[in-house]
Amino acid sequence: MNVTANRLFAISLAVVVTAASIAAEPWTPPRTPHGQPDMQGVWFYGSSTAFERPEALGNQKSYTAAEAEQVMQSLIAADTEKSQPLSADRDAPEPGARIAQEADDNFSTMRTNLTKIDGQYRTSQVVKPENGRLPRKESGMDIFQKWLAAGHGQFDGPEIRPASERCVGPNGGPMAPLIGWFYNANMQIVQTSDYVMILAEMNHDARIISLSDESRDSGFAQWMGNSVGYWEGETLVVNTANFRPEQSWFAFPMSDQLRVTERFTLIDDNEIFYSYTFTDTELFTEPVTVEKNITRRAAGEQVFEYACHEGNYSTPSILAGARVQERGK
């Protein structure tokens, strides 16, 4: 090898070593003025990945690339179909059919973002137990089920109606970002030296997470519980308890025994790896762990006020309709 070749080889080797060093260097998160990882901004925490794994998938934690592509294509096709004009020749609804939230769904963009973690498309957000499903107790009942078992009717009064129906507390679970409702799964994070605030679009509720007083306790149950956090290296850990049991929801049943530990880790400028483990000795036989990613909204996008009063305004009509049905029996 001549001198020129030696020099070129040395330069090439130096470039390779430098590139490898750059690739291996860990990403460093931006910092707030107080030295904490800076997670401030507007984020999206929804996903088209099912919260609980479909039973047919058993312990299959991730889709193959082909399966993920098939799921994505079906979601895109469904989203395209629902935006098409309705046929004038369509049949009338079946008498007595339940009217749900199809209208809301039709005006919402269907999600096509499967949860992808460590390069794998997850089949469910629940990762423990291994089957990806909530380990419900056979005898477990939330507060509404207990009321019904005691002989109360579903329409006896406003208290027995679901809290989300009356726009009380966050929609889609006891607090954001545990569950991404099928629309408006947006939140804003604001940090100070002693607090982290998470403002959820649904239902414009603000979680105030204390970082400085682990013993802080209001002395009474709250809709979003009592949250206390601390920094564990680059990860924000938040422990929450003392929930109102009326926040139980069909997709996230809970009692006043619910305890949640969340972990927020900023893994790059536009993504938070989010996981949480919860226990509820009233309803579940073992702890449940959930994992998903939270992605930053585009620059300039912001959370607007979400005003929800339909259930409150229509509660008299809902209850009056139930009384009419009772008289007709």
C-alpha positions as CSV (number, residue, x, y, z in Angstrom):
1,M,0.0,0.0,0.0
2,N,1.6,3.4,-1.0
3,V,1.6,6.5,1.1
4,T,-1.4,8.1,-0.5
5,A,-3.4,4.9,-0.1
6,N,-2.3,4.7,3.6
7,R,-3.6,8.3,4.2
8,L,-6.9,7.6,2.5
9,F,-7.3,4.4,4.5
10,A,-6.5,6.3,7.7
11,I,-9.0,9.1,6.9
12,S,-11.7,6.6,6.0
13,L,-11.1,4.7,9.3
14,A,-11.3,7.9,11.2
15,V,-14.6,8.8,9.6
16,V,-16.0,5.4,10.4
17,V,-14.9,5.6,14.0
18,T,-16.3,9.1,14.3
19,A,-19.6,8.1,12.8
20,A,-19.8,5.1,15.1
21,S,-19.1,7.3,18.1
22,I,-21.8,9.7,17.1
23,A,-24.3,6.9,16.6
24,A,-23.5,5.4,20.0
25,E,-23.7,8.7,21.9
26,P,-26.9,8.7,24.0
27,W,-29.5,11.4,23.3
28,T,-29.7,14.1,25.9
29,P,-33.1,15.6,26.6
30,P,-33.5,19.4,26.7
31,R,-33.7,20.9,30.2
32,T,-36.0,23.3,31.9
33,P,-34.5,26.3,33.8
34,H,-34.7,24.0,36.9
35,G,-32.7,21.2,35.3
36,Q,-35.5,18.8,34.7
37,P,-36.1,17.0,31.4
38,D,-38.3,19.4,29.5
39,M,-41.5,17.7,28.4
40,Q,-43.5,20.9,28.0
41,G,-45.7,21.3,25.0
42,V,-48.8,19.8,23.4
43,W,-49.0,16.0,23.0
44,F,-51.3,13.3,21.6
45,Y,-51.8,10.2,23.7
46,G,-54.3,8.2,21.5
47,S,-53.7,5.0,19.6
48,S,-55.5,2.7,17.3
49,T,-54.0,-0.2,19.3
50,A,-56.6,-1.9,21.5
51,F,-56.3,-1.3,25.2
52,E,-57.0,-4.9,25.9
53,R,-55.7,-7.6,23.5
54,P,-58.2,-9.5,21.4
55,E,-58.7,-12.9,23.0
56,A,-57.9,-14.7,19.8
57,L,-54.3,-13.4,19.9
58,G,-53.5,-15.1,23.2
59,N,-50.1,-14.1,24.4
60,Q,-49.0,-12.6,21.1
61,K,-47.5,-9.3,22.2
62,S,-46.7,-7.9,18.8
63,Y,-47.9,-8.0,15.2
64,T,-45.7,-9.2,12.4
65,A,-44.9,-6.6,9.8
66,A,-47.5,-8.2,7.4
67,E,-50.1,-8.3,10.1
68,A,-49.5,-4.7,11.1
69,E,-49.8,-3.6,7.5
70,Q,-53.1,-5.5,7.2
71,V,-54.5,-3.8,10.3
72,M,-53.4,-0.4,9.1
73,Q,-55.0,-0.9,5.7
74,S,-58.3,-2.0,7.3
75,L,-58.3,1.1,9.5
76,I,-57.6,3.4,6.5
77,A,-60.3,1.7,4.5
78,A,-62.8,2.1,7.4
79,D,-61.9,5.8,7.8
80,T,-62.4,6.4,4.1
81,E,-65.7,4.5,4.0
82,K,-67.3,6.5,6.9
83,S,-66.6,9.8,5.1
84,Q,-68.6,8.7,2.0
85,P,-72.1,10.1,1.5
86,L,-74.9,8.0,2.9
87,S,-77.2,6.2,0.5
88,A,-80.7,7.6,0.1
89,D,-81.9,4.0,-0.3
90,R,-80.6,2.9,3.1
91,D,-83.0,1.1,5.4
92,A,-84.5,2.7,8.5
93,P,-83.0,1.7,11.9
94,E,-84.5,-1.3,13.6
95,P,-87.3,-0.4,16.0
96,G,-85.9,-0.2,19.5
97,A,-82.3,-0.1,18.3
98,R,-79.8,1.5,20.6
99,I,-78.5,4.9,19.4
100,A,-74.9,5.4,20.3
101,Q,-72.2,7.9,19.4
102,E,-72.0,7.0,15.7
103,A,-72.5,10.7,14.7
104,D,-69.5,11.8,16.8
105,D,-67.4,8.9,15.4
106,N,-68.3,9.8,11.8
107,F,-67.0,13.3,12.3
108,S,-63.7,12.1,13.9
109,T,-60.7,11.0,12.0
110,M,-60.1,7.3,12.6
111,R,-56.7,6.6,14.2
112,T,-54.3,4.7,12.1
113,N,-51.4,4.9,14.5
114,L,-50.6,1.5,16.0
115,T,-48.5,1.7,19.1
116,K,-44.9,0.9,18.1
117,I,-42.3,0.3,20.8
118,D,-38.7,-1.0,20.3
119,G,-39.6,-1.5,16.6
120,Q,-42.5,-3.8,17.4
121,Y,-46.2,-3.1,16.6
122,R,-48.0,-4.0,19.8
123,T,-51.3,-6.0,19.8
124,S,-52.5,-4.3,23.0
125,Q,-51.6,-1.5,25.3
126,V,-51.9,-3.8,28.3
127,V,-48.6,-5.8,28.4
128,K,-49.0,-7.5,31.8
129,P,-50.7,-9.9,32.4
130,E,-49.1,-11.8,29.5
131,N,-52.5,-12.2,27.7
132,G,-52.9,-8.4,27.5
133,R,-56.2,-8.5,29.3
134,L,-57.6,-7.1,32.5
135,P,-57.6,-9.8,35.2
136,R,-61.1,-9.2,36.5
137,K,-62.3,-10.8,39.7
138,E,-65.4,-12.8,39.2
139,S,-66.9,-11.3,42.3
140,G,-65.6,-7.8,41.6
141,M,-68.1,-4.9,41.3
142,D,-67.6,-1.2,40.8
143,I,-69.9,1.3,42.6
144,F,-72.5,1.2,39.8
145,Q,-72.7,-2.6,39.8
146,K,-73.1,-2.5,43.6
147,W,-76.0,-0.1,43.4
148,L,-77.7,-2.2,40.8
149,A,-77.1,-5.3,42.8
150,A,-78.7,-3.5,45.8
151,G,-81.9,-3.1,43.8
152,H,-81.5,0.4,42.3
153,G,-82.4,1.0,38.7
154,Q,-80.1,2.4,36.0
155,F,-82.3,5.5,35.8
156,D,-83.2,6.1,39.4
157,G,-81.4,9.4,39.5
158,P,-78.5,11.4,38.2
159,E,-76.1,9.8,40.7
160,I,-76.4,6.3,39.1
161,R,-75.8,7.6,35.5
162,P,-72.1,7.3,34.3
163,A,-70.0,10.3,35.2
164,S,-68.8,10.7,31.6
165,E,-72.4,11.0,30.5
166,R,-72.8,14.0,32.7
167,C,-69.4,15.4,31.7
168,V,-68.2,15.1,35.2
169,G,-64.4,14.4,35.5
170,P,-62.2,13.3,32.7
171,N,-63.6,11.2,29.8
172,G,-61.9,8.0,29.0
173,G,-60.7,6.9,32.4
174,P,-59.9,8.6,35.8
175,M,-57.2,10.8,34.4
176,A,-55.2,11.6,31.3
177,P,-53.3,10.0,29.7
178,L,-54.3,6.6,31.0
179,I,-56.9,5.9,28.3
180,G,-57.1,7.7,24.9
181,W,-60.8,8.3,24.1
182,F,-61.6,7.9,20.4
183,Y,-61.2,11.6,19.8
184,N,-59.6,14.6,21.5
185,A,-56.8,12.6,23.1
186,N,-54.7,15.7,23.5
187,M,-52.9,17.2,26.5
188,Q,-50.6,20.0,27.4
189,I,-47.7,19.7,29.9
190,V,-46.4,22.7,31.9
191,Q,-43.5,22.3,34.4
192,T,-42.2,24.4,37.2
193,S,-39.6,23.5,39.8
194,D,-42.3,22.1,42.2
195,Y,-45.1,21.0,40.0
196,V,-46.1,19.3,36.7
197,M,-49.4,20.3,35.2
198,I,-51.2,18.1,32.6
199,L,-54.1,19.8,31.0
200,A,-56.4,17.3,29.2
201,E,-58.6,18.4,26.3
202,M,-61.2,15.9,27.6
203,N,-62.8,17.4,29.8
204,H,-60.5,20.5,30.0
205,D,-59.3,19.1,33.4
206,A,-55.9,20.0,34.9
207,R,-53.9,17.5,36.9
208,I,-51.7,19.3,39.4
209,I,-48.8,16.9,40.3
210,S,-46.8,17.9,43.3
211,L,-43.0,17.3,43.2
212,S,-42.2,18.6,46.6
213,D,-44.6,17.3,49.2
214,E,-45.1,13.5,49.3
215,S,-47.4,13.7,52.2
216,R,-49.8,16.2,50.6
217,D,-53.3,14.8,51.0
218,S,-56.6,16.7,50.5
219,G,-58.4,14.3,53.0
220,F,-61.1,13.5,50.6
221,A,-61.5,11.5,47.3
222,Q,-61.0,13.5,44.1
223,W,-62.0,12.8,40.5
224,M,-58.4,12.5,39.3
225,G,-57.1,11.3,42.7
226,N,-54.1,12.8,44.5
227,S,-50.9,12.7,42.4
228,V,-47.4,13.1,43.8
229,G,-44.4,12.8,41.6
230,Y,-40.6,12.7,41.7
231,W,-37.7,12.5,39.2
232,E,-35.9,9.1,39.0
233,G,-33.0,10.1,36.7
234,E,-34.6,11.2,33.4
235,T,-38.0,9.6,34.2
236,L,-40.9,11.4,35.9
237,V,-42.6,8.9,38.3
238,V,-46.1,9.8,39.5
239,N,-48.0,7.9,42.2
240,T,-51.8,8.5,42.4
241,A,-54.4,7.3,44.8
242,N,-57.6,8.6,46.5
243,F,-59.9,8.4,43.5
244,R,-63.7,9.0,43.3
245,P,-65.2,5.5,42.6
246,E,-67.9,7.1,40.4
247,Q,-65.2,7.6,37.7
248,S,-65.5,3.9,36.8
249,W,-66.0,3.5,33.1
250,F,-66.8,0.5,30.9
251,A,-63.3,0.4,29.4
252,F,-61.5,1.2,32.7
253,P,-63.5,-0.2,35.6
254,M,-62.2,1.0,39.0
255,S,-63.0,1.4,42.6
256,D,-61.8,3.7,45.4
257,Q,-58.9,1.2,45.9
258,L,-57.3,2.1,42.6
259,R,-53.6,2.9,42.9
260,V,-51.5,4.0,39.8
261,T,-47.8,4.5,39.3
262,E,-47.0,6.3,36.0
263,R,-43.6,6.7,34.3
264,F,-42.9,9.4,31.7
265,T,-39.6,9.3,29.8
266,L,-38.7,11.7,27.0
267,I,-36.9,9.5,24.5
268,D,-36.4,12.1,21.8
269,D,-37.7,15.6,21.0
270,N,-41.1,14.4,19.8
271,E,-41.9,11.2,21.8
272,I,-42.5,10.2,25.4
273,F,-42.4,6.6,26.4
274,Y,-45.3,6.2,28.8
275,S,-46.0,3.3,31.1
276,Y,-48.1,2.7,34.2
277,T,-48.9,0.0,36.6
278,F,-52.1,0.0,38.5
279,T,-53.7,-2.2,41.2
280,D,-57.3,-2.3,42.4
281,T,-57.9,-5.0,44.9
282,E,-61.7,-4.7,44.6
283,L,-61.8,-5.5,40.9
284,F,-58.5,-7.2,39.7
285,T,-56.6,-10.3,40.8
286,E,-53.1,-8.8,40.1
287,P,-51.3,-5.6,39.0
288,V,-51.8,-4.5,35.4
289,T,-49.0,-2.8,33.3
290,V,-49.7,-0.6,30.2
291,E,-47.2,0.8,27.7
292,K,-47.6,3.2,24.9
293,N,-46.0,6.2,23.3
294,I,-47.1,9.8,23.5
295,T,-46.2,12.0,20.5
296,R,-45.7,15.7,20.2
297,R,-48.2,17.7,18.2
298,A,-46.9,19.8,15.4
299,A,-45.6,23.3,16.1
300,G,-48.4,25.8,16.5
301,E,-51.1,23.3,17.5
302,Q,-52.7,23.9,20.8
303,V,-55.4,22.6,23.1
304,F,-58.7,24.5,22.9
305,E,-61.5,24.5,25.4
306,Y,-63.6,21.4,25.3
307,A,-67.1,22.3,26.6
308,C,-69.4,19.3,27.4
309,H,-72.8,19.8,28.8
310,E,-75.1,17.5,26.8
311,G,-75.6,15.1,29.7
312,N,-76.3,17.7,32.3
313,Y,-78.8,19.5,30.1
314,S,-80.6,16.3,29.1
315,T,-80.6,14.5,32.5
316,P,-84.2,15.7,33.2
317,S,-85.3,14.3,29.9
318,I,-83.4,11.0,30.4
319,L,-85.0,10.5,33.8
320,A,-88.4,11.6,32.6
321,G,-88.2,9.1,29.7
322,A,-87.4,6.3,32.2
323,R,-90.5,7.2,34.3
324,V,-92.7,7.0,31.1
325,Q,-91.3,3.6,30.3
326,E,-92.0,2.4,33.9
327,R,-95.6,3.5,33.6
328,G,-96.0,1.7,30.3
329,K,-95.0,-1.6,31.8
